Amino acid sequence: MGYSPVEASCHSGRFRNMIAIMFSDLAPLLKGLDRRHLGFQPGETVFRQGDPVRYIFMVTGGAIDLVRHQASGASLVLQHAGPGTMLAEASIDSPTYHCAAVAVSSSTAWAVSKREFLNRLAQNPTLGLALIRHFAHELQNARFHAEILSMKTVAERLDAWIAWRGPPPSKGQWVRLAAELSVSPESLYREIAKRN
């Protein structure tokens, strides 16, 4: 069952609050692990599809998109990771990344060794519970995104996205938004132009 625009708006607020809670829950549980503090410029690649998974990333500033490149040449944004978000969490149980990660804006993240992360997880049930909460929330997020992608028109997809995430990004980010909505940039531009 889908969200009405009002429910989606409430969901969006809960979503942002939950991210902050998740980060505050996870960060102390990873204390003592060696962290690499990294910075990325807009368009810079964090990792590429097929790269070996050596690190677990937490976004601390800016935004990083997980992008899967289709055989047709089109790109699909699988995750828009903002501050407090674990990046490509499905990679915890994979030898290689199944998508690429690209900074949307000037962004920062810290990275911990996957091996050390898994060792800590094996020793700390509280970390396991925090991860379960995080994964459950990300699953809800993914399901809502799938619901948006099932909508037939650009207008419906954009309306649902706005109800879920808030106002559209600035014009310079419309190509990224089109990829997240899985529509052509031109059709998104036309739809936004109609509304102005």
N, CA, C and O atoms as a DFTB+ gen file, in Angstrom:
784 C
 N C O
     1  1       0.848      -1.184       0.000
     2  2       0.000       0.000       0.000
     3  2       0.882       1.231       0.000
     4  3       1.874       1.279       0.728
     5  1       0.540       2.231      -0.804
     6  2       1.365       3.419      -0.943
     7  2       1.031       4.475       0.079
     8  3       0.050       4.367       0.815
     9  1       1.866       5.506       0.115
    10  2       1.647       6.647       0.977
    11  2       0.861       7.710       0.223
    12  3       1.082       7.924      -0.969
    13  1      -0.051       8.371       0.914
    14  2      -0.647       9.568       0.351
    15  2       0.416      10.654       0.451
    16  3       1.396      10.476       1.175
    17  1       0.252      11.795      -0.265
    18  2       1.231      12.868      -0.137
    19  2       1.444      13.310       1.304
    20  3       2.570      13.618       1.695
    21  1       0.363      13.345       2.111
    22  2       0.505      13.753       3.511
    23  2       1.316      12.712       4.278
    24  3       2.221      13.058       5.038
    25  1       0.986      11.430       4.073
    26  2       1.739      10.369       4.761
    27  2       3.200      10.380       4.323
    28  3       4.106      10.198       5.136
    29  1       3.413      10.595       3.022
    30  2       4.793      10.635       2.524
    31  2       5.555      11.783       3.152
    32  3       6.734      11.641       3.475
    33  1       4.893      12.926       3.329
    34  2       5.545      14.075       3.950
    35  2       5.925      13.744       5.389
    36  3       7.023      14.074       5.837
    37  1       5.016      13.092       6.112
    38  2       5.328      12.671       7.481
    39  2       6.453      11.654       7.472
    40  3       7.365      11.707       8.297
    41  1       6.376      10.719       6.518
    42  2       7.415       9.702       6.369
    43  2       8.768      10.368       6.135
    44  3       9.780       9.935       6.685
    45  1       8.782      11.427       5.315
    46  2      10.022      12.130       5.004
    47  2      10.649      12.694       6.269
    48  3      11.857      12.571       6.467
    49  1       9.834      13.319       7.138
    50  2      10.359      13.867       8.382
    51  2      10.896      12.772       9.278
    52  3      11.969      12.911       9.866
    53  1      10.141      11.665       9.385
    54  2      10.619      10.527      10.175
    55  2      11.907       9.986       9.589
    56  3      12.820       9.600      10.319
    57  1      11.978       9.959       8.242
    58  2      13.156       9.450       7.540
    59  2      14.392      10.242       7.943
    60  3      15.418       9.660       8.298
    61  1      14.297      11.569       7.890
    62  2      15.457      12.408       8.241
    63  2      15.845      12.231       9.703
    64  3      17.030      12.156      10.028
    65  1      14.837      12.162      10.598
    66  2      15.120      11.962      12.017
    67  2      15.748      10.604      12.268
    68  3      16.666      10.479      13.079
    69  1      15.247       9.568      11.562
    70  2      15.788       8.225      11.741
    71  2      17.243       8.149      11.304
    72  3      18.048       7.474      11.946
    73  1      17.591       8.838      10.211
    74  2      18.982       8.827       9.757
    75  2      19.887       9.377      10.841
    76  3      20.939       8.804      11.127
    77  1      19.483      10.488      11.449
    78  2      20.293      11.088      12.514
    79  2      20.430      10.121      13.685
    80  3      21.505       9.991      14.271
    81  1      19.315       9.433      14.027
    82  2      19.358       8.471      15.125
    83  2      20.268       7.297      14.771
    84  3      21.059       6.845      15.599
    85  1      20.148       6.802      13.524
    86  2      20.976       5.669      13.107
    87  2      22.462       6.008      13.242
    88  3      23.244       5.212      13.761
    89  1      22.840       7.187      12.773
    90  2      24.242       7.568      12.820
    91  2      24.693       7.683      14.268
    92  3      25.782       7.225      14.615
    93  1      23.865       8.292      15.119
    94  2      24.264       8.432      16.518
    95  2      24.284       7.069      17.218
    96  3      25.025       6.879      18.182
    97  1      23.465       6.116      16.730
    98  2      23.492       4.758      17.286
    99  2      24.743       3.993      16.833
   100  3      25.374       3.295      17.626
   101  1      25.087       4.131      15.559
   102  2      26.187       3.344      14.992
   103  2      27.561       3.901      15.345
   104  3      28.466       3.141      15.688
   105  1      27.723       5.207      15.266
   106  2      29.052       5.818      15.436
   107  2      29.741       5.399      16.739
   108  3      30.910       5.015      16.699
   109  1      29.056       5.458      17.903
   110  2      29.741       5.051      19.135
   111  2      30.120       3.571      19.148
   112  3      31.109       3.183      19.770
   113  1      29.323       2.745      18.453
   114  2      29.590       1.311      18.432
   115  2      30.796       0.966      17.568
   116  3      31.326      -0.142      17.644
   117  1      31.227       1.919      16.750
   118  2      32.400       1.698      15.899
   119  2      33.631       2.415      16.448
   120  3      34.678       2.454      15.802
   121  1      33.494       2.979      17.643
   122  2      34.602       3.690      18.271
   123  2      35.788       2.748      18.446
   124  3      35.633       1.588      18.828
   125  1      36.955       3.265      18.162
   126  2      38.168       2.469      18.302
   127  2      38.611       1.813      17.010
   128  3      39.764       1.397      16.899
   129  1      37.726       1.710      16.032
   130  2      38.139       1.177      14.729
   131  2      38.892       2.269      13.980
   132  3      38.543       3.446      14.061
   133  1      39.921       1.870      13.255
   134  2      40.645       2.849      12.440
   135  2      39.714       3.396      11.368
   136  3      39.086       2.638      10.629
   137  1      39.633       4.718      11.292
   138  2      38.789       5.376      10.302
   139  2      39.651       6.200       9.369
   140  3      40.576       6.888       9.799
   141  1      39.342       6.122       8.103
   142  2      39.955       7.015       7.120
   143  2      38.944       8.115       6.839
   144  3      37.822       7.830       6.420
   145  1      39.326       9.370       7.065
   146  2      38.441      10.498       6.782
   147  2      38.725      10.957       5.355
   148  3      39.857      11.302       5.014
   149  1      37.679      10.956       4.524
   150  2      37.840      11.213       3.096
   151  2      36.997      12.395       2.661
   152  3      35.944      12.665       3.238
   153  1      37.468      13.103       1.635
   154  2      36.714      14.188       1.038
   155  2      36.581      13.956      -0.464
   156  3      37.498      13.436      -1.099
   157  1      35.437      14.345      -1.029
   158  2      35.169      14.143      -2.450
   159  2      34.581      15.404      -3.050
   160  3      33.761      16.078      -2.426
   161  1      35.004      15.718      -4.260
   162  2      34.453      16.840      -5.010
   163  2      33.251      16.356      -5.827
   164  3      33.128      15.159      -6.085
   165  1      32.356      17.278      -6.240
   166  2      31.209      16.863      -7.057
   167  2      31.667      16.090      -8.296
   168  3      32.577      16.517      -9.007
   169  1      31.027      14.952      -8.540
   170  2      31.360      14.117      -9.691
   171  2      32.494      13.135      -9.439
   172  3      32.755      12.269     -10.274
   173  1      33.170      13.255      -8.308
   174  2      34.282      12.348      -8.006
   175  2      33.750      10.977      -7.589
   176  3      32.748      10.877      -6.881
   177  1      34.427       9.934      -8.035
   178  2      34.025       8.557      -7.753
   179  2      34.576       8.104      -6.401
   180  3      35.761       8.265      -6.110
   181  1      33.702       7.543      -5.595
   182  2      34.109       6.961      -4.314
   183  2      34.582       5.526      -4.554
   184  3      35.630       5.116      -4.055
   185  1      33.795       4.768      -5.327
   186  2      34.202       3.447      -5.798
   187  2      33.442       3.148      -7.083
   188  3      32.429       3.779      -7.385
   189  1      33.951       2.172      -7.836
   190  2      33.349       1.798      -9.121
   191  2      32.692       0.427      -9.023
   192  3      33.070      -0.405      -8.199
   193  1      31.708       0.214      -9.877
   194  2      31.070      -1.095      -9.968
   195  2      32.147      -2.131     -10.293
   196  3      32.935      -1.945     -11.220
   197  1      32.173      -3.222      -9.525
   198  2      33.165      -4.269      -9.734
   199  2      34.394      -4.139      -8.858
   200  3      35.165      -5.092      -8.739
   201  1      34.602      -2.958      -8.227
   202  2      35.739      -2.806      -7.298
   203  2      35.565      -3.762      -6.123
   204  3      34.437      -4.024      -5.706
   205  1      36.671      -4.288      -5.579
   206  2      36.555      -5.130      -4.378
   207  2      36.091      -4.299      -3.186
   208  3      36.471      -3.137      -3.042
   209  1      35.269      -4.903      -2.337
   210  2      34.763      -4.211      -1.141
   211  2      35.796      -4.383      -0.030
   212  3      35.936      -5.461       0.547
   213  1      36.507      -3.308       0.253
   214  2      37.510      -3.324       1.324
   215  2      37.096      -2.457       2.503
   216  3      37.577      -2.649       3.620
   217  1      36.189      -1.488       2.253
   218  2      35.798      -0.526       3.285
   219  2      34.278      -0.414       3.378
   220  3      33.556      -0.641       2.408
   221  1      33.825      -0.062       4.561
   222  2      32.436       0.314       4.807
   223  2      32.456       1.826       5.005
   224  3      33.230       2.342       5.811
   225  1      31.602       2.534       4.267
   226  2      31.593       3.996       4.279
   227  2      30.390       4.538       5.034
   228  3      29.290       3.994       4.938
   229  1      30.604       5.617       5.788
   230  2      29.522       6.400       6.392
   231  2      29.672       7.817       5.864
   232  3      30.739       8.419       5.982
   233  1      28.610       8.348       5.286
   234  2      28.632       9.716       4.757
   235  2      28.487      10.670       5.939
   236  3      27.574      10.525       6.753
   237  1      29.391      11.649       6.030
   238  2      29.341      12.606       7.137
   239  2      28.968      14.008       6.676
   240  3      28.613      14.851       7.500
   241  1      29.041      14.274       5.369
   242  2      28.658      15.585       4.854
   243  2      28.411      15.507       3.361
   244  3      28.987      14.665       2.672
   245  1      27.549      16.391       2.857
   246  2      27.260      16.398       1.426
   247  2      26.321      15.271       1.047
   248  3      25.466      14.869       1.836
   249  1      26.485      14.762      -0.168
   250  2      25.625      13.682      -0.661
   251  2      26.375      12.852      -1.688
   252  3      27.105      13.382      -2.526
   253  1      26.182      11.540      -1.609
   254  2      26.808      10.592      -2.528
   255  2      25.717       9.681      -3.074
   256  3      24.917       9.134      -2.316
   257  1      25.691       9.524      -4.392
   258  2      24.703       8.656      -5.031
   259  2      25.317       7.310      -5.371
   260  3      26.463       7.227      -5.813
   261  1      24.533       6.248      -5.158
   262  2      24.872       4.931      -5.692
   263  2      24.195       4.835      -7.044
   264  3      22.983       5.024      -7.154
   265  1      24.967       4.544      -8.063
   266  2      24.465       4.559      -9.436
   267  2      24.766       3.221     -10.100
   268  3      25.883       2.707     -10.025
   269  1      23.741       2.665     -10.755
   270  2      23.956       1.475     -11.563
   271  2      23.799       1.883     -13.016
   272  3      22.800       2.490     -13.403
   273  1      24.807       1.538     -13.820
   274  2      24.793       1.864     -15.238
   275  2      24.147       0.702     -15.990
   276  3      24.568      -0.448     -15.864
   277  1      23.120       1.024     -16.772
   278  2      22.374       0.026     -17.524
   279  2      23.083      -0.280     -18.844
   280  3      23.892       0.515     -19.321
   281  1      22.774      -1.431     -19.426
   282  2      23.355      -1.813     -20.716
   283  2      22.999      -0.797     -21.802
   284  3      23.751      -0.615     -22.760
   285  1      21.846      -0.136     -21.645
   286  2      21.407       0.858     -22.632
   287  2      22.216       2.144     -22.559
   288  3      22.109       3.000     -23.438
   289  1      23.028       2.282     -21.510
   290  2      23.779       3.517     -21.310
   291  2      23.119       4.435     -20.293
   292  3      23.733       5.396     -19.831
   293  1      21.876       4.144     -19.943
   294  2      21.167       4.943     -18.936
   295  2      21.719       4.616     -17.549
   296  3      22.293       3.550     -17.328
   297  1      21.532       5.553     -16.626
   298  2      21.952       5.357     -15.242
   299  2      20.742       5.393     -14.332
   300  3      19.799       6.146     -14.574
   301  1      20.765       4.583     -13.288
   302  2      19.693       4.559     -12.300
   303  2      20.301       4.817     -10.932
   304  3      21.227       4.119     -10.518
   305  1      19.778       5.826     -10.224
   306  2      20.246       6.120      -8.871
   307  2      19.543       5.151      -7.926
   308  3      18.316       5.152      -7.819
   309  1      20.330       4.325      -7.244
   310  2      19.782       3.337      -6.315
   311  2      19.665       3.881      -4.897
   312  3      18.790       3.468      -4.136
   313  1      20.554       4.814      -4.543
   314  2      20.547       5.380      -3.198
   315  2      21.102       6.785      -3.281
   316  3      22.104       7.036      -3.951
   317  1      20.441       7.695      -2.592
   318  2      20.945       9.063      -2.442
   319  2      21.337       9.179      -0.976
   320  3      20.483       9.374      -0.112
   321  1      22.626       9.058      -0.700
   322  2      23.116       8.959       0.674
   323  2      23.578      10.321       1.172
   324  3      24.525      10.900       0.641
   325  1      22.901      10.822       2.191
   326  2      23.269      12.079       2.820
   327  2      23.972      11.826       4.142
   328  3      24.266      10.679       4.483
   329  1      24.245      12.891       4.890
   330  2      24.953      12.741       6.170
   331  2      24.262      11.759       7.097
   332  3      23.041      11.781       7.255
   333  1      25.060      10.901       7.704
   334  2      24.542       9.914       8.640
   335  2      24.112       8.622       7.994
   336  3      23.551       7.752       8.660
   337  1      24.366       8.478       6.696
   338  2      23.933       7.288       5.975
   339  2      25.103       6.352       5.714
   340  3      26.188       6.783       5.326
   341  1      24.863       5.068       5.932
   342  2      25.844       4.063       5.546
   343  2      25.713       3.886       4.042
   344  3      24.605       3.770       3.519
   345  1      26.829       3.865       3.358
   346  2      26.828       3.807       1.899
   347  2      27.009       2.367       1.431
   348  3      27.933       1.679       1.864
   349  1      26.125       1.917       0.549
   350  2      26.215       0.579      -0.063
   351  2      26.295      -0.512       0.996
   352  3      27.176      -1.372       0.964
   353  1      25.350      -0.456       1.938
   354  2      25.378      -1.426       3.032
   355  2      25.235      -2.865       2.567
   356  3      25.681      -3.779       3.260
   357  1      24.619      -3.091       1.402
   358  2      24.509      -4.452       0.869
   359  2      25.881      -5.045       0.563
   360  3      26.021      -6.263       0.452
   361  1      26.885      -4.195       0.427
   362  2      28.238      -4.656       0.120
   363  2      28.921      -5.330       1.306
   364  3      29.985      -5.930       1.152
   365  1      28.316      -5.234       2.480
   366  2      28.886      -5.903       3.651
   367  2      29.035      -7.396       3.381
   368  3      29.960      -8.034       3.883
   369  1      28.115      -7.951       2.580
   370  2      28.126      -9.387       2.313
   371  2      28.433      -9.685       0.844
   372  3      27.872     -10.614       0.264
   373  1      29.319      -8.897       0.252
   374  2      29.661      -9.083      -1.157
   375  2      31.153      -8.855      -1.360
   376  3      31.740      -7.992      -0.708
   377  1      31.769      -9.614      -2.252
   378  2      33.196      -9.383      -2.502
   379  2      33.453      -8.135      -3.359
   380  3      34.527      -7.539      -3.277
   381  1      32.461      -7.734      -4.188
   382  2      32.638      -6.565      -5.054
   383  2      31.392      -5.680      -5.003
   384  3      30.301      -6.134      -4.659
   385  1      31.583      -4.406      -5.354
   386  2      30.450      -3.476      -5.420
   387  2      29.634      -3.770      -6.673
   388  3      30.190      -4.030      -7.741
   389  1      28.318      -3.726      -6.534
   390  2      27.415      -3.972      -7.656
   391  2      26.957      -2.672      -8.309
   392  3      26.110      -2.689      -9.201
   393  1      27.512      -1.553      -7.869
   394  2      27.169      -0.249      -8.427
   395  2      28.356       0.677      -8.178
   396  3      29.337       0.294      -7.540
   397  1      28.250       1.886      -8.686
   398  2      29.274       2.900      -8.464
   399  2      28.760       3.905      -7.440
   400  3      27.550       4.049      -7.268
   401  1      29.660       4.595      -6.765
   402  2      29.292       5.670      -5.841
   403  2      29.961       6.945      -6.328
   404  3      31.171       6.984      -6.550
   405  1      29.147       7.995      -6.492
   406  2      29.641       9.258      -7.049
   407  2      29.158      10.402      -6.171
   408  3      27.979      10.467      -5.823
   409  1      30.072      11.310      -5.808
   410  2      29.703      12.471      -5.001
   411  2      28.809      13.401      -5.815
   412  3      29.127      13.736      -6.956
   413  1      27.700      13.813      -5.227
   414  2      26.775      14.742      -5.872
   415  2      27.227      16.173      -5.618
   416  3      27.100      17.039      -6.483
   417  1      27.752      16.408      -4.429
   418  2      28.229      17.725      -4.019
   419  2      29.552      17.505      -3.291
   420  3      29.994      16.365      -3.147
   421  1      30.183      18.576      -2.835
   422  2      31.371      18.399      -1.997
   423  2      30.942      17.571      -0.796
   424  3      30.034      17.956      -0.060
   425  1      31.591      16.442      -0.603
   426  2      31.123      15.473       0.389
   427  2      32.270      14.949       1.222
   428  3      33.428      14.967       0.805
   429  1      31.923      14.481       2.408
   430  2      32.899      13.846       3.287
   431  2      32.330      12.515       3.769
   432  3      31.116      12.331       3.866
   433  1      33.232      11.610       4.065
   434  2      32.830      10.300       4.580
   435  2      33.977       9.736       5.386
   436  3      35.129      10.133       5.216
   437  1      33.654       8.818       6.254
   438  2      34.728       8.034       6.832
   439  2      34.543       6.592       6.439
   440  3      33.430       6.116       6.214
   441  1      35.677       5.905       6.364
   442  2      35.695       4.512       5.922
   443  2      36.402       3.671       6.968
   444  3      37.440       4.057       7.505
   445  1      35.817       2.509       7.247
   446  2      36.467       1.543       8.129
   447  2      36.675       0.259       7.338
   448  3      35.915      -0.049       6.420
   449  1      37.693      -0.471       7.699
   450  2      37.979      -1.739       7.046
   451  2      36.785      -2.682       7.183
   452  3      36.240      -2.855       8.273
   453  1      36.391      -3.281       6.079
   454  2      35.276      -4.244       6.104
   455  2      35.601      -5.393       7.065
   456  3      34.744      -5.824       7.836
   457  1      36.827      -5.878       7.017
   458  2      37.221      -6.988       7.888
   459  2      37.072      -6.599       9.361
   460  3      36.520      -7.361      10.154
   461  1      37.569      -5.405       9.725
   462  2      37.459      -4.955      11.118
   463  2      35.997      -4.727      11.505
   464  3      35.590      -5.036      12.625
   465  1      35.214      -4.187      10.573
   466  2      33.797      -3.959      10.823
   467  2      33.099      -5.289      11.127
   468  3      32.342      -5.387      12.093
   469  1      33.350      -6.304      10.309
   470  2      32.712      -7.616      10.521
   471  2      33.178      -8.254      11.835
   472  3      32.390      -8.901      12.525
   473  1      34.451      -8.071      12.176
   474  2      34.947      -8.582      13.469
   475  2      34.216      -7.913      14.628
   476  3      33.812      -8.581      15.580
   477  1      34.043      -6.583      14.545
   478  2      33.327      -5.854      15.603
   479  2      31.876      -6.324      15.673
   480  3      31.325      -6.490      16.761
   481  1      31.266      -6.534      14.522
   482  2      29.873      -6.982      14.468
   483  2      29.717      -8.346      15.142
   484  3      28.739      -8.584      15.851
   485  1      30.676      -9.231      14.921
   486  2      30.621     -10.569      15.516
   487  2      30.734     -10.508      17.037
   488  3      30.222     -11.389      17.728
   489  1      31.402      -9.471      17.569
   490  2      31.643      -9.360      19.007
   491  2      30.617      -8.495      19.733
   492  3      30.585      -8.471      20.963
   493  1      29.768      -7.775      18.969
   494  2      28.929      -6.772      19.609
   495  2      27.467      -6.890      19.150
   496  3      27.108      -6.373      18.092
   497  1      26.616      -7.574      19.950
   498  2      25.211      -7.724      19.562
   499  2      24.468      -6.389      19.472
   500  3      23.505      -6.276      18.714
   501  1      24.893      -5.389      20.226
   502  2      24.245      -4.072      20.159
   503  2      24.451      -3.449      18.788
   504  3      23.545      -2.812      18.249
   505  1      25.643      -3.631      18.221
   506  2      25.902      -3.156      16.862
   507  2      25.004      -3.906      15.879
   508  3      24.477      -3.311      14.940
   509  1      24.834      -5.190      16.091
   510  2      23.963      -5.982      15.226
   511  2      22.534      -5.454      15.237
   512  3      21.907      -5.338      14.184
   513  1      22.011      -5.132      16.433
   514  2      20.651      -4.602      16.535
   515  2      20.539      -3.230      15.868
   516  3      19.542      -2.931      15.210
   517  1      21.568      -2.401      16.043
   518  2      21.553      -1.080      15.394
   519  2      21.554      -1.239      13.873
   520  3      20.880      -0.492      13.164
   521  1      22.313      -2.212      13.382
   522  2      22.326      -2.459      11.936
   523  2      20.986      -2.991      11.441
   524  3      20.542      -2.622      10.354
   525  1      20.340      -3.845      12.214
   526  2      19.018      -4.353      11.830
   527  2      18.037      -3.192      11.696
   528  3      17.269      -3.139      10.736
   529  1      18.057      -2.261      12.654
   530  2      17.173      -1.087      12.566
   531  2      17.506      -0.277      11.319
   532  3      16.613       0.171      10.601
   533  1      18.797      -0.094      11.070
   534  2      19.230       0.668       9.890
   535  2      18.757      -0.020       8.611
   536  3      18.203       0.628       7.723
   537  1      18.975      -1.333       8.517
   538  2      18.586      -2.066       7.311
   539  2      17.065      -2.049       7.108
   540  3      16.590      -1.932       5.978
   541  1      16.307      -2.166       8.201
   542  2      14.851      -2.117       8.092
   543  2      14.402      -0.776       7.525
   544  3      13.510      -0.717       6.679
   545  1      15.025       0.295       7.997
   546  2      14.664       1.618       7.492
   547  2      15.053       1.774       6.024
   548  3      14.288       2.325       5.233
   549  1      16.228       1.295       5.662
   550  2      16.653       1.372       4.262
   551  2      15.741       0.541       3.359
   552  3      15.500       0.911       2.210
   553  1      15.236      -0.578       3.876
   554  2      14.296      -1.395       3.100
   555  2      12.993      -0.635       2.860
   556  3      12.448      -0.670       1.757
   557  1      12.492       0.055       3.895
   558  2      11.299       0.888       3.715
   559  2      11.560       1.958       2.650
   560  3      10.721       2.202       1.782
   561  1      12.718       2.581       2.728
   562  2      13.111       3.611       1.770
   563  2      13.158       3.034       0.348
   564  3      12.655       3.653      -0.589
   565  1      13.754       1.865       0.190
   566  2      13.863       1.235      -1.130
   567  2      12.487       0.870      -1.679
   568  3      12.242       1.002      -2.878
   569  1      11.595       0.415      -0.813
   570  2      10.251       0.056      -1.265
   571  2       9.482       1.291      -1.731
   572  3       8.754       1.237      -2.723
   573  1       9.646       2.400      -1.017
   574  2       8.961       3.614      -1.443
   575  2       9.524       4.092      -2.776
   576  3       8.776       4.559      -3.634
   577  1      10.841       3.977      -2.952
   578  2      11.460       4.352      -4.226
   579  2      10.932       3.460      -5.343
   580  3      10.659       3.943      -6.442
   581  1      10.785       2.160      -5.074
   582  2      10.237       1.241      -6.081
   583  2       8.807       1.622      -6.433
   584  3       8.398       1.509      -7.589
   585  1       8.044       2.074      -5.436
   586  2       6.676       2.514      -5.707
   587  2       6.677       3.722      -6.641
   588  3       5.867       3.796      -7.565
   589  1       7.578       4.663      -6.403
   590  2       7.680       5.825      -7.292
   591  2       7.996       5.363      -8.710
   592  3       7.397       5.854      -9.667
   593  1       8.925       4.430      -8.855
   594  2       9.319       3.968     -10.188
   595  2       8.191       3.209     -10.898
   596  3       8.214       3.072     -12.121
   597  1       7.213       2.719     -10.142
   598  2       6.082       2.020     -10.769
   599  2       5.057       2.985     -11.342
   600  3       4.173       2.569     -12.091
   601  1       5.158       4.257     -11.005
   602  2       4.200       5.249     -11.494
   603  2       4.460       5.524     -12.969
   604  3       5.606       5.540     -13.418
   605  1       3.387       5.741     -13.710
   606  2       3.491       5.808     -15.169
   607  2       3.990       7.136     -15.706
   608  3       4.721       7.153     -16.696
   609  1       3.618       8.254     -15.085
   610  2       3.971       9.546     -15.677
   611  2       5.081      10.240     -14.890
   612  3       5.294       9.974     -13.708
   613  1       5.769      11.127     -15.576
   614  2       6.812      11.935     -14.932
   615  2       6.183      12.779     -13.832
   616  3       6.760      12.933     -12.755
   617  1       4.995      13.327     -14.104
   618  2       4.305      14.173     -13.117
   619  2       4.021      13.393     -11.833
   620  3       4.251      13.900     -10.735
   621  1       3.520      12.157     -11.967
   622  2       3.237      11.336     -10.787
   623  2       4.514      11.034     -10.009
   624  3       4.535      11.114      -8.780
   625  1       5.570      10.688     -10.729
   626  2       6.834      10.370     -10.057
   627  2       7.386      11.590      -9.324
   628  3       7.847      11.489      -8.188
   629  1       7.331      12.743      -9.992
   630  2       7.850      13.959      -9.369
   631  2       7.015      14.344      -8.158
   632  3       7.572      14.712      -7.123
   633  1       5.688      14.267      -8.262
   634  2       4.818      14.586      -7.123
   635  2       5.124      13.692      -5.925
   636  3       5.227      14.170      -4.795
   637  1       5.267      12.392      -6.179
   638  2       5.553      11.458      -5.086
   639  2       6.926      11.735      -4.486
   640  3       7.093      11.677      -3.267
   641  1       7.913      12.037      -5.334
   642  2       9.263      12.322      -4.841
   643  2       9.248      13.561      -3.955
   644  3       9.874      13.574      -2.895
   645  1       8.531      14.612      -4.386
   646  2       8.456      15.851      -3.605
   647  2       7.770      15.597      -2.266
   648  3       8.204      16.108      -1.234
   649  1       6.690      14.801      -2.286
   650  2       5.993      14.479      -1.037
   651  2       6.887      13.694      -0.087
   652  3       6.781      13.830       1.132
   653  1       7.759      12.880      -0.646
   654  2       8.645      12.006       0.139
   655  2       9.894      12.730       0.608
   656  3      10.288      12.598       1.767
   657  1      10.533      13.508      -0.293
   658  2      11.849      14.072       0.002
   659  2      11.853      15.583       0.205
   660  3      12.813      16.126       0.753
   661  1      10.791      16.276      -0.228
   662  2      10.783      17.727      -0.115
   663  2      10.983      18.372      -1.475
   664  3      10.911      17.689      -2.496
   665  1      11.235      19.681      -1.506
   666  2      11.341      20.397      -2.790
   667  2      12.436      19.813      -3.683
   668  3      13.428      19.278      -3.188
   669  1      12.251      19.917      -5.009
   670  2      13.281      19.415      -5.925
   671  2      14.604      20.159      -5.717
   672  3      14.608      21.294      -5.240
   673  1      15.704      19.535      -6.066
   674  2      17.007      20.201      -5.930
   675  2      17.139      21.334      -6.945
   676  3      16.278      21.522      -7.805
   677  1      18.218      22.074      -6.829
   678  2      18.483      23.175      -7.757
   679  2      18.692      22.636      -9.170
   680  3      18.958      21.449      -9.359
   681  1      18.569      23.515     -10.153
   682  2      18.624      23.129     -11.561
   683  2      19.868      22.306     -11.903
   684  3      19.799      21.391     -12.724
   685  1      20.977      22.619     -11.295
   686  2      22.216      21.886     -11.561
   687  2      22.161      20.422     -11.165
   688  3      23.015      19.635     -11.575
   689  1      21.152      20.044     -10.362
   690  2      21.024      18.663      -9.901
   691  2      19.878      17.910     -10.587
   692  3      19.563      16.785     -10.202
   693  1      19.253      18.521     -11.599
   694  2      18.100      17.895     -12.237
   695  2      18.463      16.622     -12.997
   696  3      17.642      15.709     -13.078
   697  1      19.663      16.539     -13.550
   698  2      20.065      15.308     -14.249
   699  2      20.109      14.153     -13.250
   700  3      19.662      13.046     -13.549
   701  1      20.652      14.424     -12.058
   702  2      20.695      13.401     -11.012
   703  2      19.280      13.008     -10.583
   704  3      18.993      11.826     -10.397
   705  1      18.392      14.003     -10.425
   706  2      17.016      13.706     -10.042
   707  2      16.329      12.872     -11.121
   708  3      15.588      11.943     -10.801
   709  1      16.566      13.191     -12.393
   710  2      15.986      12.404     -13.490
   711  2      16.439      10.951     -13.387
   712  3      15.640      10.036     -13.592
   713  1      17.717      10.733     -13.070
   714  2      18.218       9.355     -12.917
   715  2      17.543       8.668     -11.739
   716  3      17.217       7.484     -11.815
   717  1      17.332       9.405     -10.649
   718  2      16.680       8.819      -9.478
   719  2      15.234       8.449      -9.792
   720  3      14.719       7.453      -9.284
   721  1      14.576       9.257     -10.636
   722  2      13.193       8.982     -11.019
   723  2      13.103       8.027     -12.207
   724  3      12.014       7.584     -12.571
   725  1      14.254       7.711     -12.811
   726  2      14.337       6.858     -13.993
   727  2      13.491       7.414     -15.145
   728  3      12.691       6.710     -15.761
   729  1      13.704       8.711     -15.407
   730  2      13.071       9.393     -16.539
   731  2      14.171      10.142     -17.297
   732  3      15.263      10.344     -16.765
   733  1      13.892      10.543     -18.507
   734  2      14.897      11.304     -19.252
   735  2      15.001      12.707     -18.669
   736  3      14.002      13.258     -18.207
   737  1      16.203      13.297     -18.685
   738  2      16.342      14.674     -18.196
   739  2      15.400      15.642     -18.917
   740  3      14.837      16.545     -18.297
   741  1      15.232      15.448     -20.223
   742  2      14.380      16.355     -21.002
   743  2      12.927      16.313     -20.515
   744  3      12.279      17.353     -20.400
   745  1      12.413      15.103     -20.227
   746  2      11.025      15.006     -19.767
   747  2      10.866      15.620     -18.374
   748  3       9.830      16.208     -18.067
   749  1      11.892      15.482     -17.535
   750  2      11.833      16.111     -16.214
   751  2      11.863      17.632     -16.354
   752  3      11.096      18.329     -15.690
   753  1      12.752      18.158     -17.225
   754  2      12.834      19.615     -17.432
   755  2      11.481      20.153     -17.883
   756  3      11.029      21.188     -17.395
   757  1      10.826      19.448     -18.821
   758  2       9.519      19.898     -19.314
   759  2       8.488      19.929     -18.184
   760  3       7.700      20.868     -18.071
   761  1       8.506      18.888     -17.354
   762  2       7.539      18.822     -16.261
   763  2       7.778      19.937     -15.253
   764  3       6.822      20.557     -14.785
   765  1       9.025      20.203     -14.912
   766  2       9.320      21.269     -13.956
   767  2       8.964      22.628     -14.563
   768  3       8.447      23.502     -13.867
   769  1       9.242      22.809     -15.866
   770  2       8.918      24.074     -16.537
   771  2       7.423      24.356     -16.510
   772  3       7.011      25.509     -16.380
   773  1       6.601      23.304     -16.633
   774  2       5.152      23.460     -16.587
   775  2       4.686      24.014     -15.243
   776  3       3.665      24.696     -15.163
   777  1       5.444      23.714     -14.190
   778  2       5.035      24.072     -12.831
   779  2       5.494      25.473     -12.440
   780  3       5.045      26.005     -11.425
   781  1       6.370      26.071     -13.219
   782  2       6.899      27.398     -12.860
   783  2       6.118      28.509     -13.515
   784  3       6.431      29.683     -13.319
